[in-house]
Amino acid sequence: MRIISGSMKGRNLLSPKSKNSRPTDNKVKEAIFDILFEIKKDSVCLDLFACTGQIGIEFLSRGARKAYFCEINADNYNRLNKNLKYFENDSYVTYKNDFRKALDLIEDKFDYIFLDPPYSEDFISQSVSIILKNNQIKDDGLIITESDRDIKLCNELLLIKQKKYGRKILKFYKKK
């Protein structure tokens, strides 16, 4: 895994060791950022099921002001923190928590939220419900999901773009 663009372009990132972890591959990561085109320079992002943090790190490399990361797996969490060595400590916050607890602890609002939970769970719908209840997405913010199936989200969000890469489905939502 590597950082594909921005101030840290080309830097290698530690990959997860667990066979149960499924990091976003570079092709899909490039597609996400091609669709987003340019990251708001003062933006704040959330990589909720961070694994080793490559999506949030990509946001930081491309100019996001701050990134929040949540990862419950201890090994992945340690690798995430090692991957963040390229950045100033005040540009990121990490949580070694269940996503529900992390969302209840976070008081910031986000320009970009990336959700790529384990495919076998229904964590995307649960995450979005908490995010909306806690008012954690800015009015012009985007929620980006990666999944292996078609997930319908609540009526408060508008699907603005969808792309399929093999069995992976990327969806981009904004508030109505």
N, C-alpha and C positions, 0 to 999 in steps of 0.2 A: 504494500500500500504506500502511496505517496501523495503529497500535496500537489494538485494539478495546476494551480494558478495563484497569482497574487504575490505578496511580499515573501512568502516562504516556498514558492514554487520549486518543485523537484525534491524537497526534503522527504526522506523516508520516514514512515510511521511504523511503530510496532503493531503487528497483527495479533489478533486473539489466538491463543493456543487451543482453546476448547473447540472440539468438533461440533458442539451445539451452537456455537456462535456463527452468524452468517453476515459478515460485513458487506456493505454495499460495494459492488465491484466498480472499478474505475469507469467503465462504459456508462453505467447508470448514474454515477456521481457526475460525470461530465455532462450527461443529459440534463440533470437537475439544474446545474449552473448555466448551461446554455439557454434553458428555458427562462431562468431568472434574469439572465443577461448581465445586469449590473446590480451589485449589492449596494443598498443605501449606505453611505459612508458612516453615518452615526447610528447604525442599526444595532438591535439587540436580538440575539437568536437563542433558541432552545433546541438542544439535541437530547430529546427525552430518554430514548433507549440507546444511549451513546456507544455502548461496547467500548471501543478504544478511541472514540471521539472524532473519527475522520471527517464527518459532515460539519460539525461545529468548528473544527479546526480549519476546514476549507473556508467557512464564513469569515473567521478571524483573518486568515491569510488574504482574503479579498477585501478587507476593510471594515468588517463589522467592528463596532466599538466594544461589544461585550458578548460573551457566549456562556450559556449555562449548560451543564452536562449532568445527566443522571444515569448512573449505572449501578446495579445491585450486585453483580458478580464481582467478587473480591479481586480475582486475577485480572479481569478486564479493567476494573477500576484502577488498579496499580499501573497497568499499561497506559491507560488514559492519562494519568498524571505524568508519566514519563514522556508521553507524546506532547504534552503541553509545555515542555521545557523551552520551546522556541518563543514563547509569549510572556509578556509582563503579567505578574500575578493579579493585577487589578483588572485584567481584560477577560477573566473567566472566573466562574464559580463551579465547583463540582459537588455533587451529592452522591453518597453511597447509600442510596435508599431505594425502597419501592417507589415507583413512579407516582403513586397516589400521595404518599407522604411528601415527596419532593415538591409536587405541585402545590400542596397546601403550605409549604414553607416559603415558596418563592413569592415575592411581592412585586416583581417587575412585570412590565407588559412587553410583549414581543412583536417584532416586525416579521420574524420568520420562526416557525415551529416545525421541526422535522420529527416525524413519528415513524419508526421502523421497528416495532416490537416483534417478539417471537411470533411467527406466522400461525402457530397452533392456538394462540390465545386471542380473545376479543378485546385487546387492550387499546386499540385505536378508538373505538366508540367510547370506552370508559374515559380515556384521556381527554377526548374532545369535550365530553360532558363536564369534566372538572375544569378544563381550561375556560369554557364559556361561563360556567357558574362563578369562577373566580375572576372573570373579566381580564384574562391574561393575554389576549390577542388585541393588538391595536386595531383601530377601525379600518386601516388600509393594510393590515398585516396578512400574511399568507400562512396557511397550514399545508404542509407537504407530507403526504403519506406514501409509504412503500409497503406493498402487501402482495400476497400471491393469489388473492381472490377479490372479487368485486364487493366492496364494502359500501353500504349506504349510510351516510351520516345524517345528522339532524337537519331540520329545515332552516336552521339559523345560518347555515353555510351554503355558499353557492360554488358548485364545481366549475372551475374556469378552464382547466386543462387536464387532459389525461393522456398518458403514453404507456405503451406496453413494451417490455423488453424481456423476451422469453416468457417465463412464468411470472415475472415481476411486473406489477402495475404501479405506476407513479400517478398520484392525483394531487392537484393544486386547488386549494379552496380559499375563499375569502368570505368575510362576513357579508350578509345581505344588507 
